[in-house]
Amino acid sequence: MPRETVIIECTEARKEGKRPSRYMTTRNKKTMQEKVEKMKYNPSLRRRTLHREIKA
């Protein structure tokens, strides 16, 4: 199976002392070896922030 499920976490929330939001997404291991980065909504900050892949 080339697709892998990964967890992405907010990068800005911990700096501001708030709870980070987490999302689950998939990536293709064959074509994307680097970590996943996406702009997603963080409810505790009430804005879109950069979310980066974490170790699961």
MARPAPA-455168 format. One record per residue: residue in three letters; x, z, y of N, C-alpha, C in turn. Coordinates in pm, 1 decimal. Last residue first. Layout:
residues N
{residu = ALA; n_c1 = X; n_c3 = Z; n_c2 = Y; ca_c1 = X; ca_c3 = Z; ca_c2 = Y; c_c1 = X; c_c3 = Z; c_c2 = Y}
...
END
This chain:
residues 56
{residu = ALA; n_c1 = 420.0; n_c3 = 1488.3; n_c2 = 960.1; ca_c1 = 300.8; ca_c3 = 1544.3; ca_c2 = 896.9; c_c1 = 337.4; c_c3 = 1626.3; c_c2 = 773.9}
{residu = LYS; n_c1 = 568.0; n_c3 = 1458.9; n_c2 = 1276.4; ca_c1 = 589.1; ca_c3 = 1475.3; ca_c2 = 1131.9; c_c1 = 467.1; c_c3 = 1540.9; c_c2 = 1070.9}
{residu = ILE; n_c1 = 390.3; n_c3 = 1247.8; n_c2 = 1511.3; ca_c1 = 461.5; ca_c3 = 1370.4; ca_c2 = 1472.9; c_c1 = 481.1; c_c3 = 1369.7; c_c2 = 1322.0}
{residu = GLU; n_c1 = 367.9; n_c3 = 994.2; n_c2 = 1764.2; ca_c1 = 361.8; ca_c3 = 1032.2; ca_c2 = 1622.5; c_c1 = 443.5; c_c3 = 1158.3; c_c2 = 1597.1}
{residu = ARG; n_c1 = 221.7; n_c3 = 1066.0; n_c2 = 2082.6; ca_c1 = 332.6; ca_c3 = 1016.9; ca_c2 = 2001.6; c_c1 = 320.0; c_c3 = 1070.6; c_c2 = 1859.7}
{residu = HIS; n_c1 = 29.1; n_c3 = 977.1; n_c2 = 2360.5; ca_c1 = 31.4; ca_c3 = 1048.6; ca_c2 = 2232.7; c_c1 = 137.9; c_c3 = 983.5; c_c2 = 2145.1}
{residu = LEU; n_c1 = -14.4; n_c3 = 1005.8; n_c2 = 2704.5; ca_c1 = 63.3; ca_c3 = 943.3; ca_c2 = 2598.1; c_c1 = 63.6; c_c3 = 1033.2; c_c2 = 2475.4}
{residu = THR; n_c1 = -355.2; n_c3 = 1041.7; n_c2 = 2820.0; ca_c1 = -213.4; ca_c3 = 1077.7; ca_c2 = 2817.2; c_c1 = -145.8; c_c3 = 1004.8; c_c2 = 2702.2}
{residu = ARG; n_c1 = -637.5; n_c3 = 1048.3; n_c2 = 3028.4; ca_c1 = -565.3; ca_c3 = 975.8; ca_c2 = 2923.9; c_c1 = -417.5; c_c3 = 1010.0; c_c2 = 2934.9}
{residu = ARG; n_c1 = -795.6; n_c3 = 1371.7; n_c2 = 3091.3; ca_c1 = -739.8; ca_c3 = 1241.5; ca_c2 = 3130.3; c_c1 = -671.4; c_c3 = 1175.9; c_c2 = 3011.3}
{residu = ARG; n_c1 = -844.2; n_c3 = 1647.7; n_c2 = 3049.7; ca_c1 = -946.1; ca_c3 = 1559.6; ca_c2 = 3106.7; c_c1 = -889.8; c_c3 = 1429.2; c_c2 = 3162.2}
{residu = LEU; n_c1 = -700.1; n_c3 = 1829.7; n_c2 = 2913.8; ca_c1 = -644.6; ca_c3 = 1785.6; ca_c2 = 3042.1; c_c1 = -741.3; c_c3 = 1695.8; c_c2 = 3119.0}
{residu = SER; n_c1 = -866.2; n_c3 = 1860.1; n_c2 = 2693.2; ca_c1 = -826.5; ca_c3 = 1980.8; ca_c2 = 2766.3; c_c1 = -764.6; c_c3 = 1946.4; c_c2 = 2901.7}
{residu = PRO; n_c1 = -902.8; n_c3 = 1595.8; n_c2 = 2591.5; ca_c1 = -1014.2; ca_c3 = 1668.1; ca_c2 = 2652.3; c_c1 = -972.2; c_c3 = 1791.5; c_c2 = 2733.1}
{residu = ASN; n_c1 = -718.9; n_c3 = 1314.8; n_c2 = 2629.2; ca_c1 = -698.7; ca_c3 = 1455.2; ca_c2 = 2596.6; c_c1 = -808.8; c_c3 = 1535.3; c_c2 = 2666.1}
{residu = TYR; n_c1 = -726.9; n_c3 = 984.0; n_c2 = 2502.6; ca_c1 = -787.6; ca_c3 = 1084.8; ca_c2 = 2589.1; c_c1 = -759.3; c_c3 = 1225.4; c_c2 = 2538.4}
{residu = LYS; n_c1 = -420.9; n_c3 = 790.1; n_c2 = 2470.6; ca_c1 = -548.3; ca_c3 = 841.5; ca_c2 = 2420.5; c_c1 = -598.5; c_c3 = 950.5; c_c2 = 2516.1}
{residu = MET; n_c1 = -190.4; n_c3 = 546.4; n_c2 = 2423.3; ca_c1 = -257.7; ca_c3 = 619.3; ca_c2 = 2530.5; c_c1 = -395.6; c_c3 = 659.1; c_c2 = 2478.7}
{residu = LYS; n_c1 = 57.6; n_c3 = 577.3; n_c2 = 2166.0; ca_c1 = -67.9; ca_c3 = 522.4; ca_c2 = 2217.4; c_c1 = -118.0; c_c3 = 608.6; c_c2 = 2332.2}
{residu = GLU; n_c1 = 315.0; n_c3 = 509.3; n_c2 = 1944.2; ca_c1 = 282.7; ca_c3 = 566.4; ca_c2 = 2074.3; c_c1 = 158.1; c_c3 = 497.9; c_c2 = 2126.7}
{residu = VAL; n_c1 = 478.6; n_c3 = 562.1; n_c2 = 1635.0; ca_c1 = 360.7; ca_c3 = 509.7; ca_c2 = 1703.7; c_c1 = 342.9; c_c3 = 584.3; c_c2 = 1836.2}
{residu = LYS; n_c1 = 827.1; n_c3 = 496.4; n_c2 = 1572.6; ca_c1 = 713.2; ca_c3 = 588.1; ca_c2 = 1582.6; c_c1 = 602.0; c_c3 = 526.9; c_c2 = 1667.0}
{residu = GLU; n_c1 = 935.5; n_c3 = 197.2; n_c2 = 1390.4; ca_c1 = 946.1; ca_c3 = 300.4; ca_c2 = 1493.7; c_c1 = 819.7; c_c3 = 386.1; c_c2 = 1498.5}
{residu = GLN; n_c1 = 861.7; n_c3 = 3.5; n_c2 = 1205.5; ca_c1 = 942.7; ca_c3 = 113.8; ca_c2 = 1157.3; c_c1 = 952.8; c_c3 = 226.8; c_c2 = 1260.1}
{residu = MET; n_c1 = 628.7; n_c3 = -211.4; n_c2 = 1139.8; ca_c1 = 650.4; ca_c3 = -111.8; ca_c2 = 1244.5; c_c1 = 729.3; c_c3 = 5.5; c_c2 = 1191.0}
{residu = THR; n_c1 = 600.4; n_c3 = -376.0; n_c2 = 916.6; ca_c1 = 625.6; ca_c3 = -439.6; ca_c2 = 1045.8; c_c1 = 658.9; c_c3 = -341.4; c_c2 = 1157.3}
{residu = LYS; n_c1 = 571.8; n_c3 = -198.8; n_c2 = 697.9; ca_c1 = 661.5; ca_c3 = -313.7; ca_c2 = 688.2; c_c1 = 697.2; c_c3 = -371.9; c_c2 = 824.5}
{residu = LYS; n_c1 = 380.9; n_c3 = -7.1; n_c2 = 763.5; ca_c1 = 519.6; ca_c3 = 34.8; ca_c2 = 743.8; c_c1 = 616.8; c_c3 = -82.3; c_c2 = 743.8}
{residu = ASN; n_c1 = 136.2; n_c3 = -12.5; n_c2 = 995.5; ca_c1 = 190.1; ca_c3 = -94.9; ca_c2 = 889.5; c_c1 = 339.1; c_c3 = -63.2; c_c2 = 876.2}
{residu = ARG; n_c1 = -61.3; n_c3 = 280.3; n_c2 = 1053.3; ca_c1 = 38.4; ca_c3 = 182.6; ca_c2 = 1094.8; c_c1 = 86.7; c_c3 = 106.9; c_c2 = 972.0}
{residu = THR; n_c1 = -346.6; n_c3 = 464.0; n_c2 = 1176.3; ca_c1 = -267.5; ca_c3 = 401.5; ca_c2 = 1069.6; c_c1 = -165.0; c_c3 = 307.5; c_c2 = 1130.1}
{residu = THR; n_c1 = -430.6; n_c3 = 795.5; n_c2 = 1295.9; ca_c1 = -432.5; ca_c3 = 650.3; ca_c2 = 1304.8; c_c1 = -350.3; c_c3 = 594.6; c_c2 = 1189.4}
{residu = MET; n_c1 = -574.0; n_c3 = 1085.5; n_c2 = 1435.1; ca_c1 = -519.6; ca_c3 = 1019.5; ca_c2 = 1316.8; c_c1 = -533.9; c_c3 = 869.7; c_c2 = 1335.4}
{residu = TYR; n_c1 = -482.7; n_c3 = 1302.4; n_c2 = 1707.7; ca_c1 = -563.7; ca_c3 = 1194.8; ca_c2 = 1651.6; c_c1 = -495.4; c_c3 = 1143.2; c_c2 = 1525.7}
{residu = ARG; n_c1 = -491.6; n_c3 = 1598.6; n_c2 = 1904.9; ca_c1 = -432.9; ca_c3 = 1521.4; ca_c2 = 1794.4; c_c1 = -533.5; c_c3 = 1418.7; c_c2 = 1744.5}
{residu = SER; n_c1 = -400.3; n_c3 = 1764.5; n_c2 = 2207.2; ca_c1 = -499.5; ca_c3 = 1697.0; ca_c2 = 2123.5; c_c1 = -426.9; c_c3 = 1614.8; c_c2 = 2017.9}
{residu = PRO; n_c1 = -265.5; n_c3 = 2089.0; n_c2 = 2283.1; ca_c1 = -249.7; ca_c3 = 1944.3; ca_c2 = 2265.1; c_c1 = -360.0; c_c3 = 1886.7; c_c2 = 2176.8}
{residu = ARG; n_c1 = -368.1; n_c3 = 2324.5; n_c2 = 2523.7; ca_c1 = -372.7; ca_c3 = 2286.6; ca_c2 = 2382.7; c_c1 = -358.0; c_c3 = 2135.4; c_c2 = 2367.6}
{residu = LYS; n_c1 = -130.9; n_c3 = 2391.7; n_c2 = 2791.3; ca_c1 = -265.2; ca_c3 = 2370.2; ca_c2 = 2736.1; c_c1 = -253.7; c_c3 = 2327.7; c_c2 = 2590.1}
{residu = GLY; n_c1 = 106.4; n_c3 = 2398.9; n_c2 = 2935.1; ca_c1 = 55.4; ca_c3 = 2522.1; ca_c2 = 2875.1; c_c1 = -85.2; c_c3 = 2511.7; c_c2 = 2819.8}
{residu = GLU; n_c1 = 223.3; n_c3 = 2169.0; n_c2 = 3017.4; ca_c1 = 131.5; ca_c3 = 2232.4; ca_c2 = 3112.0; c_c1 = 69.1; c_c3 = 2360.0; c_c2 = 3056.4}
{residu = LYS; n_c1 = 365.5; n_c3 = 2095.3; n_c2 = 2793.2; ca_c1 = 439.8; ca_c3 = 2119.8; ca_c2 = 2917.1; c_c1 = 353.4; c_c3 = 2195.2; c_c2 = 3018.3}
{residu = ARG; n_c1 = 160.0; n_c3 = 2043.1; n_c2 = 2612.9; ca_c1 = 245.5; ca_c3 = 2160.5; ca_c2 = 2590.8; c_c1 = 324.9; c_c3 = 2195.8; c_c2 = 2716.6}
{residu = ALA; n_c1 = 52.1; n_c3 = 1797.8; n_c2 = 2715.9; ca_c1 = -25.6; ca_c3 = 1922.2; ca_c2 = 2715.8; c_c1 = 62.1; c_c3 = 2045.7; c_c2 = 2698.9}
{residu = GLU; n_c1 = 204.0; n_c3 = 1563.2; n_c2 = 2685.5; ca_c1 = 200.8; ca_c3 = 1630.4; ca_c2 = 2815.1; c_c1 = 135.6; c_c3 = 1768.4; c_c2 = 2812.3}
{residu = THR; n_c1 = 178.6; n_c3 = 1443.2; n_c2 = 2438.4; ca_c1 = 312.8; ca_c3 = 1483.6; ca_c2 = 2479.8; c_c1 = 312.0; c_c3 = 1567.1; c_c2 = 2607.3}
{residu = CYS; n_c1 = -52.0; n_c3 = 1475.6; n_c2 = 2168.7; ca_c1 = -30.4; ca_c3 = 1462.7; ca_c2 = 2312.7; c_c1 = 108.3; c_c3 = 1515.9; c_c2 = 2350.2}
{residu = GLU; n_c1 = 13.0; n_c3 = 1315.4; n_c2 = 1853.6; ca_c1 = -14.3; ca_c3 = 1435.5; ca_c2 = 1933.0; c_c1 = 20.9; c_c3 = 1410.9; c_c2 = 2078.5}
{residu = ILE; n_c1 = -94.0; n_c3 = 1150.7; n_c2 = 1556.6; ca_c1 = -32.2; ca_c3 = 1141.8; ca_c2 = 1688.6; c_c1 = -78.9; c_c3 = 1260.6; c_c2 = 1772.2}
{residu = ILE; n_c1 = -29.8; n_c3 = 1103.4; n_c2 = 1216.9; ca_c1 = -94.1; ca_c3 = 1189.3; ca_c2 = 1316.2; c_c1 = -18.8; c_c3 = 1172.4; c_c2 = 1447.7}
{residu = VAL; n_c1 = -92.7; n_c3 = 824.7; n_c2 = 993.1; ca_c1 = -3.7; ca_c3 = 910.3; ca_c2 = 1071.2; c_c1 = -86.8; c_c3 = 992.4; c_c2 = 1169.5}
{residu = THR; n_c1 = -111.7; n_c3 = 645.0; n_c2 = 693.7; ca_c1 = -185.0; ca_c3 = 727.5; ca_c2 = 789.1; c_c1 = -87.5; c_c3 = 821.7; c_c2 = 859.6}
{residu = GLU; n_c1 = 1.6; n_c3 = 315.0; n_c2 = 636.2; ca_c1 = 27.8; ca_c3 = 457.8; ca_c2 = 622.5; c_c1 = -51.8; c_c3 = 533.0; c_c2 = 730.0}
{residu = ARG; n_c1 = -0.6; n_c3 = 11.8; n_c2 = 449.0; ca_c1 = -49.6; ca_c3 = 91.6; ca_c2 = 561.8; c_c1 = -34.3; c_c3 = 241.0; c_c2 = 532.3}
{residu = PRO; n_c1 = 86.9; n_c3 = -104.1; n_c2 = 205.8; ca_c1 = 175.8; ca_c3 = -110.3; ca_c2 = 322.2; c_c1 = 129.3; c_c3 = -24.7; c_c2 = 439.9}
{residu = MET; n_c1 = 83.3; n_c3 = 0.0; n_c2 = -118.1; ca_c1 = 0.0; ca_c3 = 0.0; ca_c2 = 0.0; c_c1 = 88.7; c_c3 = 0.0; c_c2 = 125.6}
END
